[in-house]
């Protein structure tokens, strides 16, 4: 992603929020997401499987720049394949967060991971988190589509709200949230203690009403015609 791809929180919140005025008297909640693959044009999300994904994910996680990639994650950079295998096995067993490997369809390799978490089926709220997009897919259409696939899935399932949270000091993550169409909603001060340090948390949200406006713009951006032979975008992702 580039600086020209960034939008402001004010831009993102223009237009009607269709969900706020809807009659919810018959609301009965939503189902949990399944552990099932999600197919895209450039990315495929596969439920994390340590036996299948750990080796490639270790390479993506430990590649040069690992310190920066892990700076704001809850884990430390992996030190060896064995310890990463143990992490992947533990992550695979969890249902919240529900981890997926991000597969680059051009190579068939797992180049990143992301999770659906804080899954609230009663109120229809869910968060994307624990994102690590390795250097091969970071700032690419693969990563953007990986986000799109989660958003499209959960809103088709009937969820009302999709959340993105990050350390308030994590400027790249905050820019990414805004680029993807999440609206900035504020800072939760002294929200967590992470790696022995205070974390103020920046909250971003997207509603089903927002998604009705954003989805066509994602589809237009992801259209193969929007990319040249080297995979460079012709038109930026416009979510304002």
KEBAFI-616549 format. One line per 3 residues: their letters; for each residue x, y, z of N, C-alpha, C. Coordinates in Angstrom, 1 decimal. Example, Ala and Ser with C-alpha at 12.3 -4.5 7.8 and 13.67 -1.06 7.14 Angstrom:
2
AS) 13.2,-5.7,7.8,12.3,-4.5,7.8,13.2,-3.3,7.8; 12.8,-2.2,7.1,13.7,-1.1,7.1,12.9,0.0,7.9 $
//
This chain:
240
XXX) 0.8,-1.2,0.0,0.0,0.0,0.0,0.9,1.2,0.0; 0.4,2.3,-0.5,1.2,3.5,-0.6,0.4,4.6,0.1; 1.1,5.8,0.3,0.5,6.9,1.0,-0.7,7.4,0.2 $
XXX) -0.7,7.2,-1.1,-1.9,7.7,-1.9,-3.1,6.8,-1.6; -2.9,5.6,-1.0,-4.0,4.7,-0.8,-4.8,5.1,0.5; -4.2,5.9,1.3,-4.7,6.2,2.6,-5.9,7.2,2.5 $
XXX) -6.9,6.9,3.4,-8.0,7.8,3.5,-8.2,8.3,4.9; -9.1,9.2,5.2,-9.3,9.6,6.6,-10.5,9.0,7.2; -10.6,9.0,8.5,-11.7,8.5,9.2,-13.0,9.2,8.8 $
XXX) -12.9,10.5,8.6,-14.0,11.3,8.2,-14.5,10.8,6.8; -13.6,10.6,5.9,-14.0,10.1,4.6,-14.8,8.8,4.7; -14.4,7.9,5.6,-15.0,6.6,5.6,-16.4,6.6,6.2 $
XXX) -16.7,7.6,7.0,-18.0,7.5,7.7,-19.1,8.3,7.0; -18.8,8.8,5.8,-19.8,9.5,5.1,-20.8,8.5,4.5; -22.0,9.0,4.3,-23.0,8.1,3.8,-23.8,7.4,4.9 $
XXX) -25.0,6.9,4.7,-25.9,6.4,5.7,-25.3,5.1,6.3; -25.5,4.9,7.6,-25.2,3.6,8.2,-26.5,2.8,8.2; -26.7,1.9,7.3,-27.9,1.2,7.1,-28.4,0.4,8.3 $
XXX) -27.4,-0.1,9.1,-27.8,-1.0,10.2,-28.4,-0.3,11.4; -28.1,1.0,11.6,-28.5,1.6,12.8,-30.0,1.8,12.9; -30.6,2.0,11.8,-32.1,2.3,11.8,-32.9,1.1,11.5 $
XXX) -32.3,-0.1,11.3,-33.0,-1.3,11.0,-33.7,-1.9,12.2; -34.9,-2.4,12.0,-35.7,-3.1,13.0,-35.0,-4.4,13.4; -34.5,-4.5,14.6,-33.8,-5.7,15.1,-34.7,-6.5,16.1 $
XXX) -36.0,-6.3,16.1,-36.8,-7.0,17.0,-36.8,-8.6,16.8; -36.5,-9.0,15.6,-36.4,-10.4,15.3,-34.9,-11.0,15.3; -34.0,-10.1,15.7,-32.6,-10.5,15.7,-32.4,-11.8,16.6 $
XXX) -31.7,-12.8,16.1,-31.5,-14.0,16.8,-30.0,-14.4,16.8; -29.1,-13.4,16.5,-27.7,-13.7,16.5,-27.3,-14.3,15.2; -26.0,-14.7,15.2,-25.4,-15.2,13.9,-24.6,-16.5,14.3 $
XXX) -24.3,-17.3,13.3,-23.5,-18.5,13.6,-22.0,-18.2,13.7; -21.2,-19.1,14.2,-19.8,-19.0,14.2,-19.2,-19.3,12.8; -18.1,-18.7,12.5,-17.5,-19.0,11.2,-17.0,-20.5,11.2 $
XXX) -17.1,-21.1,10.1,-16.6,-22.5,10.0,-15.1,-22.5,9.8; -14.5,-23.6,10.1,-13.1,-23.9,9.7,-13.1,-24.5,8.3; -13.2,-23.6,7.4,-13.3,-24.0,6.0,-12.5,-23.0,5.1 $
XXX) -11.9,-23.5,4.0,-11.2,-22.6,3.1,-12.1,-21.5,2.5; -11.5,-20.4,2.2,-12.2,-19.2,1.6,-11.3,-18.9,0.3; -11.9,-19.0,-0.8,-11.2,-18.8,-2.1,-11.4,-17.4,-2.6 $
XXX) -10.2,-16.9,-3.1,-10.2,-15.6,-3.8,-9.5,-15.7,-5.2; -9.3,-14.6,-5.8,-8.6,-14.6,-7.1,-7.1,-14.8,-6.9; -6.6,-14.1,-5.9,-5.2,-14.1,-5.6,-4.8,-14.8,-4.3 $
XXX) -5.7,-14.8,-3.4,-5.4,-15.4,-2.1,-6.4,-16.5,-1.8; -6.0,-17.5,-1.0,-6.9,-18.5,-0.5,-6.6,-18.6,1.0; -7.6,-18.5,1.8,-7.5,-18.6,3.3,-7.8,-20.0,3.7 $
XXX) -6.9,-20.7,4.3,-7.0,-22.1,4.7,-7.0,-22.1,6.3; -7.9,-22.8,6.9,-7.8,-23.0,8.4,-6.4,-23.5,8.7; -5.7,-22.8,9.7,-4.4,-23.1,10.0,-4.2,-24.6,10.4 $
XXX) -3.2,-25.2,9.7,-2.9,-26.6,9.9,-1.4,-26.7,10.1; -0.9,-27.0,11.3,0.5,-27.0,11.6,1.3,-27.9,10.7; 0.7,-29.1,10.4,1.4,-30.0,9.5,1.6,-29.5,8.1 $
XXX) 0.6,-28.8,7.6,0.6,-28.3,6.3,1.3,-26.9,6.1; 1.1,-26.1,7.1,1.5,-24.7,6.9,2.7,-24.2,7.7; 3.1,-24.9,8.7,4.1,-24.4,9.6,5.5,-24.1,9.0 $
XXX) 5.9,-24.9,8.1,7.3,-24.7,7.5,7.3,-23.5,6.7; 6.3,-23.3,5.8,6.3,-22.0,5.0,6.1,-20.8,5.8; 5.2,-20.9,6.8,4.9,-19.8,7.7,6.1,-19.4,8.5 $
XXX) 6.9,-20.4,8.9,8.1,-20.0,9.7,9.0,-19.2,8.8; 9.2,-19.6,7.5,10.1,-18.8,6.6,9.5,-17.4,6.4; 8.2,-17.3,6.3,7.7,-15.9,6.1,7.8,-15.1,7.3 $
XXX) 7.6,-15.8,8.5,7.7,-15.0,9.8,9.1,-14.6,10.1; 10.1,-15.5,9.8,11.5,-15.3,10.2,12.3,-14.6,9.2; 11.7,-14.2,8.0,12.4,-13.5,7.0,13.0,-12.2,7.5 $
XXX) 13.9,-11.6,6.8,14.5,-10.3,7.2,13.4,-9.3,7.5; 13.5,-8.6,8.5,12.5,-7.6,8.9,11.5,-8.2,10.0; 11.9,-9.4,10.6,11.0,-10.0,11.5,10.8,-9.1,12.8 $
XXX) 11.8,-8.5,13.2,11.7,-7.6,14.4,10.6,-6.6,14.3; 10.5,-6.0,13.1,9.5,-4.9,12.8,8.1,-5.6,12.7; 8.1,-6.7,12.0,6.8,-7.4,11.9,6.1,-7.8,13.2 $
XXX) 7.0,-8.2,14.1,6.5,-8.8,15.4,6.5,-7.7,16.5; 6.9,-6.5,16.2,7.0,-5.5,17.3,5.7,-5.3,18.0; 4.6,-5.3,17.3,3.3,-5.0,18.0,2.4,-6.3,18.1 $
XXX) 2.9,-7.4,17.8,2.2,-8.7,18.0,2.5,-9.2,19.4; 1.6,-10.1,19.9,1.8,-10.6,21.2,3.0,-11.6,21.3; 3.4,-12.2,20.2,4.5,-13.1,20.3,5.8,-12.4,19.9 $
XXX) 6.9,-13.1,20.3,8.2,-12.7,19.8,8.5,-13.3,18.5; 9.5,-12.8,17.7,9.8,-13.4,16.4,10.3,-14.9,16.7; 10.0,-15.8,15.8,10.3,-17.2,16.0,11.9,-17.4,16.0 $
XXX) 12.4,-18.2,16.9,13.8,-18.4,16.9,14.3,-19.6,16.1; 13.4,-20.6,16.0,13.7,-21.8,15.2,12.4,-22.5,14.8; 12.6,-23.4,13.8,11.4,-24.1,13.3,10.7,-24.9,14.3 $
XXX) 11.4,-25.5,15.3,10.7,-26.3,16.3,9.8,-25.5,17.2; 10.3,-24.3,17.6,9.4,-23.5,18.5,8.2,-23.0,17.7; 8.5,-22.6,16.4,7.3,-22.1,15.6,6.3,-23.3,15.4 $
XXX) 6.8,-24.5,15.2,5.9,-25.6,15.0,5.0,-25.8,16.3; 5.6,-25.6,17.4,4.8,-25.7,18.7,3.7,-24.6,18.7; 4.1,-23.3,18.3,3.2,-22.2,18.3,2.0,-22.6,17.3 $
XXX) 2.4,-23.1,16.1,1.3,-23.4,15.1,0.4,-24.5,15.6; 0.9,-25.4,16.3,0.0,-26.5,16.8,-0.9,-25.9,17.8; -0.4,-25.0,18.7,-1.3,-24.4,19.7,-2.3,-23.5,19.1 $
XXX) -1.9,-22.8,18.0,-2.8,-21.9,17.4,-3.9,-22.7,16.6; -3.5,-23.8,16.0,-4.5,-24.6,15.3,-5.6,-25.1,16.2; -5.3,-25.4,17.4,-6.3,-25.9,18.4,-7.3,-24.9,18.9 $
XXX) -7.0,-23.7,18.7,-7.9,-22.6,19.2,-9.1,-22.4,18.3; -10.2,-22.0,18.9,-11.4,-21.6,18.1,-11.7,-20.1,18.2; -11.1,-19.4,19.1,-11.1,-18.0,19.2,-9.9,-17.5,20.0 $
XXX) -8.9,-17.0,19.2,-8.9,-16.7,17.8,-8.9,-18.0,16.9; -9.6,-17.8,15.7,-9.7,-18.8,14.7,-8.7,-18.5,13.6; -7.6,-19.2,13.6,-6.5,-18.8,12.7,-6.6,-19.4,11.3 $
XXX) -6.2,-18.6,10.3,-6.2,-19.0,8.9,-4.8,-18.7,8.4; -4.3,-19.6,7.5,-3.1,-19.3,6.7,-3.5,-18.6,5.5; -2.7,-17.6,5.1,-2.9,-16.8,3.8,-2.0,-17.4,2.8 $
XXX) -2.7,-18.0,1.8,-2.0,-18.7,0.7,-1.9,-17.8,-0.5; -0.7,-17.6,-1.0,-0.6,-16.9,-2.3,-0.9,-17.9,-3.4; -2.0,-17.7,-4.1,-2.4,-18.6,-5.1,-1.4,-18.8,-6.3 $
XXX) -0.6,-17.7,-6.5,0.4,-17.8,-7.6,1.5,-18.8,-7.3; 1.8,-19.1,-6.0,2.8,-20.0,-5.7,2.3,-21.2,-4.9; 1.1,-21.1,-4.3,0.6,-22.2,-3.5,1.2,-22.2,-2.1 $
XXX) 2.0,-21.2,-1.7,2.7,-21.2,-0.4,1.9,-20.4,0.6; 2.0,-20.8,1.9,1.5,-20.0,3.0,2.5,-18.8,3.2; 2.0,-17.6,3.0,2.9,-16.5,3.2,2.5,-15.5,4.3 $
XXX) 1.5,-15.9,5.0,1.0,-15.1,6.1,-0.1,-15.8,6.9; -0.5,-15.1,8.0,-1.6,-15.7,8.8,-2.5,-14.5,9.3; -3.7,-14.8,9.6,-4.6,-13.8,10.2,-5.7,-14.6,10.9 $
XXX) -6.4,-14.0,11.8,-7.4,-14.7,12.6,-8.7,-13.9,12.8; -9.8,-14.6,12.9,-11.1,-14.1,13.4,-11.1,-14.3,14.9; -11.4,-13.2,15.6,-11.3,-13.3,17.0,-12.4,-12.5,17.7 $
XXX) -12.4,-12.6,19.1,-13.5,-11.9,19.8,-14.8,-12.1,19.1; -15.1,-13.4,18.9,-16.3,-13.7,18.1,-17.5,-13.7,19.0; -18.4,-12.7,18.7,-19.6,-12.5,19.5,-20.8,-12.7,18.6 $
XXX) -21.3,-14.0,18.7,-22.4,-14.4,17.9,-23.7,-13.8,18.4; -23.8,-13.4,19.6,-25.0,-12.9,20.2,-25.3,-11.5,19.6; -24.3,-10.7,19.5,-24.5,-9.3,19.0,-24.0,-9.1,17.5 $
XXX) -23.4,-10.1,16.9,-22.9,-10.1,15.6,-21.7,-9.2,15.4; -20.7,-9.4,16.2,-19.5,-8.6,16.2,-18.3,-9.5,16.1; -17.3,-9.2,15.3,-16.2,-10.0,15.1,-15.0,-9.1,14.8 $
XXX) -13.8,-9.6,15.1,-12.6,-8.8,14.8,-11.6,-9.6,14.0; -10.9,-8.9,13.1,-9.7,-9.5,12.5,-8.5,-9.1,13.3; -7.6,-10.1,13.6,-6.4,-9.7,14.4,-5.3,-10.8,14.1 $
XXX) -4.3,-10.6,14.9,-3.1,-11.5,14.8,-2.6,-11.6,13.4; -2.6,-10.4,12.7,-2.2,-10.4,11.3,-0.7,-10.4,11.2; -0.2,-11.3,10.4,1.2,-11.2,9.9,1.2,-11.6,8.4 $
XXX) 1.4,-10.6,7.6,1.6,-10.8,6.2,3.1,-10.7,5.9; 3.6,-11.8,5.4,5.1,-11.9,5.2,5.5,-10.9,4.1; 6.8,-10.8,3.9,7.3,-9.8,2.9,6.9,-10.1,1.5 $
XXX) 6.6,-11.3,1.2,6.2,-11.6,-0.2,4.9,-11.1,-0.6; 4.0,-11.0,0.4,2.6,-10.5,0.1,2.2,-9.2,0.8; 3.1,-8.7,1.7,2.7,-7.4,2.3,2.6,-6.3,1.3 $
XXX) 1.6,-5.5,1.5,1.3,-4.3,0.6,1.1,-4.8,-0.8; 0.4,-6.0,-1.0,0.1,-6.5,-2.3,-1.4,-6.8,-2.4; -1.8,-7.2,-3.6,-3.2,-7.5,-3.8,-3.6,-8.8,-3.0 $
XXX) -2.6,-9.6,-2.8,-2.9,-10.9,-2.0,-3.3,-10.5,-0.6; -2.6,-9.6,0.1,-3.0,-9.2,1.4,-4.3,-8.4,1.4; -4.5,-7.5,0.5,-5.8,-6.8,0.4,-6.9,-7.8,0.2 $
XXX) -6.8,-8.7,-0.6,-7.8,-9.7,-0.8,-8.0,-10.6,0.4; -7.0,-10.9,1.1,-7.1,-11.6,2.3,-8.0,-10.9,3.3; -7.9,-9.6,3.5,-8.8,-8.8,4.3,-10.2,-8.8,3.7 $
XXX) -10.3,-8.6,2.4,-11.6,-8.6,1.8,-12.4,-9.9,2.0; -11.7,-11.1,1.9,-12.3,-12.4,2.0,-12.9,-12.5,3.4; -12.2,-12.1,4.5,-12.8,-12.1,5.8,-14.0,-11.2,5.9 $
XXX) -13.9,-10.0,5.4,-15.0,-9.0,5.5,-16.2,-9.6,4.8; -16.0,-10.0,3.6,-17.2,-10.5,2.8,-17.8,-11.7,3.4; -17.0,-12.6,4.0,-17.6,-13.8,4.7,-18.5,-13.4,5.8 $
XXX) -17.9,-12.6,6.7,-18.7,-12.3,8.0,-19.9,-11.5,7.7; -19.9,-10.6,6.7,-21.1,-9.8,6.5,-22.1,-10.6,5.7; -21.7,-11.6,4.9,-22.7,-12.5,4.3,-23.3,-13.4,5.3 $
XXX) -22.6,-13.7,6.4,-23.1,-14.5,7.5,-24.1,-13.7,8.4; -24.2,-12.4,8.2,-25.1,-11.6,9.0,-24.5,-10.8,10.1; -23.2,-10.9,10.2,-22.5,-10.0,11.3,-22.8,-8.6,11.0 $
XXX) -22.9,-7.8,12.0,-23.3,-6.4,11.9,-22.1,-5.5,12.0; -21.0,-6.0,12.6,-19.8,-5.1,12.9,-18.5,-5.9,12.8; -17.5,-5.3,12.1,-16.2,-5.9,11.9,-15.2,-5.0,12.5 $
XXX) -14.3,-5.5,13.3,-13.4,-4.6,14.1,-12.0,-4.8,13.7; -11.2,-3.8,13.9,-9.7,-3.8,13.7,-9.2,-3.0,14.9; -8.3,-3.6,15.7,-7.7,-3.0,16.8,-6.2,-3.1,16.7 $
XXX) -5.4,-2.1,17.2,-4.0,-2.2,17.2,-3.4,-1.3,18.2; -2.2,-1.5,18.5,-1.4,-0.6,19.4,-1.5,0.9,18.9; -1.9,1.8,19.7,-2.1,3.2,19.2,-0.8,3.7,18.6 $
XXX) 0.4,3.2,19.0,1.7,3.6,18.5,2.0,3.0,17.1; 1.2,2.1,16.7,1.5,1.3,15.5,0.9,2.1,14.3; 1.7,3.0,13.8,1.2,3.9,12.7,0.9,3.1,11.4 $
XXX) 1.7,2.1,11.0,1.4,1.4,9.8,0.1,0.7,9.9; -0.2,0.1,11.0,-1.5,-0.7,11.2,-2.7,0.3,11.2; -2.5,1.5,11.7,-3.6,2.5,11.7,-3.8,2.9,10.3 $
XXX) -2.8,3.2,9.5,-2.9,3.6,8.1,-3.6,2.4,7.3; -3.2,1.2,7.6,-3.8,0.1,6.9,-5.3,0.0,7.2; -5.7,0.2,8.5,-7.1,0.1,8.8,-7.9,1.1,8.0 $
XXX) -7.4,2.3,7.9,-8.1,3.4,7.2,-8.1,3.1,5.7; -7.0,2.6,5.2,-7.0,2.2,3.8,-8.1,1.2,3.5; -8.3,0.2,4.4,-9.3,-0.8,4.1,-10.7,-0.4,4.4 $
XXX) -10.9,0.8,4.9,-12.3,1.3,5.0,-12.8,1.2,6.4; -12.0,0.9,7.4,-12.4,0.9,8.8,-12.4,2.4,9.3; -13.4,2.7,10.1,-13.5,4.1,10.7,-12.8,4.1,12.0 $
XXX) -12.0,5.1,12.2,-11.4,5.3,13.5,-12.4,5.7,14.6; -12.4,5.0,15.7,-13.4,5.2,16.7,-12.9,5.7,18.1; -11.6,5.8,18.2,-11.0,6.3,19.5,-9.9,5.4,20.0 $
XXX) -9.3,5.9,21.1,-8.2,5.3,21.8,-8.7,4.8,23.2; -8.5,3.5,23.5,-8.7,3.0,24.8,-7.3,3.1,25.5; -7.2,4.0,26.5,-6.0,4.2,27.2,-5.7,3.1,28.2 $
XXX) -4.4,2.8,28.3,-4.0,1.7,29.3,-4.9,0.5,29.2; -5.1,0.1,27.9,-6.0,-1.1,27.7,-5.3,-2.4,28.0; -4.0,-2.5,27.7,-3.3,-3.8,27.9,-1.9,-3.6,28.4 $
XXX) -1.4,-4.7,28.9,0.1,-4.8,29.2,0.6,-5.9,28.2; 1.4,-5.5,27.3,1.9,-6.4,26.3,3.5,-6.4,26.3; 4.1,-7.5,26.4,5.5,-7.6,26.4,6.2,-6.7,27.4 $
XXX) 5.5,-6.6,28.6,6.1,-5.8,29.7,5.9,-4.3,29.5; 5.0,-3.8,28.6,4.8,-2.4,28.3,3.3,-2.1,28.2; 3.0,-0.8,28.5,1.6,-0.4,28.4,1.2,-0.4,26.9 $
XXX) 0.0,-0.8,26.6,-0.6,-0.6,25.3,-1.9,0.2,25.4; -1.8,1.4,24.8,-3.1,2.1,24.4,-3.6,1.5,23.1; -4.9,1.2,23.0,-5.4,0.6,21.8,-6.2,1.5,21.0 $
XXX) -5.9,1.6,19.7,-6.7,2.3,18.7,-7.8,1.4,18.2; -9.0,1.8,18.2,-10.2,1.0,17.8,-10.7,1.5,16.4; -10.9,0.6,15.5,-11.5,0.9,14.2,-12.7,-0.1,14.0 $
XXX) -13.7,0.4,13.3,-14.9,-0.4,13.1,-15.4,-0.3,11.7; -16.1,-1.3,11.2,-16.8,-1.3,9.9,-18.2,-2.0,10.2; -19.2,-1.4,9.7,-20.6,-2.0,9.9,-21.0,-2.6,8.6 $
XXX) -22.1,-3.4,8.7,-22.7,-3.9,7.5,-23.2,-2.8,6.5; -23.6,-1.7,7.1,-24.0,-0.6,6.2,-22.8,0.0,5.5; -21.7,0.1,6.2,-20.4,0.5,5.5,-20.1,-0.5,4.4 $
XXX) -20.2,-1.8,4.6,-19.8,-2.8,3.7,-20.6,-2.7,2.4; -21.9,-2.3,2.5,-22.7,-2.2,1.3,-22.1,-1.2,0.3; -21.4,-0.2,0.9,-20.8,0.8,0.1,-19.3,0.4,-0.4 $
XXX) -18.7,-0.3,0.5,-17.2,-0.6,0.3,-17.0,-1.8,-0.6; -17.9,-2.8,-0.5,-17.7,-4.0,-1.3,-17.5,-3.8,-2.8; -18.4,-3.0,-3.5,-18.2,-2.8,-4.9,-16.9,-2.1,-5.2 $
XXX) -16.3,-1.3,-4.3,-15.1,-0.7,-4.6,-13.9,-1.7,-4.4; -14.0,-2.6,-3.5,-13.1,-3.7,-3.4,-13.1,-4.5,-4.7; -14.3,-4.9,-5.1,-14.4,-5.7,-6.3,-13.8,-5.0,-7.5 $
XXX) -14.0,-3.7,-7.6,-13.4,-3.0,-8.8,-11.9,-3.0,-8.7; -11.4,-2.8,-7.4,-9.9,-2.7,-7.3,-9.3,-4.1,-7.5; -10.0,-5.2,-7.1,-9.4,-6.5,-7.2,-9.6,-7.1,-8.7 $
XXX) -10.3,-6.4,-9.5,-10.5,-6.9,-10.9,-9.1,-7.0,-11.5; -8.8,-8.2,-12.2,-7.5,-8.3,-12.8,-7.2,-7.2,-13.8; -8.1,-6.5,-14.4,-7.9,-5.5,-15.3,-7.2,-4.2,-14.6 $
XXX) -7.3,-4.2,-13.3,-6.8,-3.1,-12.5,-5.3,-3.2,-12.3; -4.7,-4.3,-12.8,-3.3,-4.6,-12.5,-2.5,-4.8,-13.8; -1.3,-4.3,-13.8,-0.4,-4.5,-15.0,0.2,-5.8,-15.0 $
XXX) 1.1,-6.1,-15.9,1.7,-7.4,-16.0,2.6,-7.7,-14.8; 3.1,-6.7,-14.1,3.9,-6.9,-12.9,3.1,-6.9,-11.6; 1.8,-6.8,-11.7,0.9,-6.8,-10.6,0.7,-5.5,-9.9 $
XXX) 1.2,-4.4,-10.6,1.0,-3.1,-10.0,-0.4,-2.5,-10.3; -0.9,-1.9,-9.2,-2.3,-1.4,-9.4,-2.3,-0.2,-10.4; -3.4,-0.1,-11.2,-3.6,1.0,-12.1,-4.4,2.1,-11.4 $
XXX) -5.3,1.7,-10.5,-6.1,2.6,-9.8,-6.1,2.2,-8.3; -5.9,3.2,-7.4,-5.9,2.8,-6.0,-7.2,2.4,-5.5; -7.1,1.7,-4.3,-8.4,1.3,-3.6,-9.0,2.5,-3.0 $
XXX) -10.1,3.0,-3.6,-10.8,4.2,-3.1,-12.0,3.8,-2.2; -11.8,4.1,-0.9,-12.9,3.7,0.0,-13.6,5.0,0.6; -13.2,6.2,0.1,-13.8,7.4,0.6,-15.2,7.6,0.0 $
//
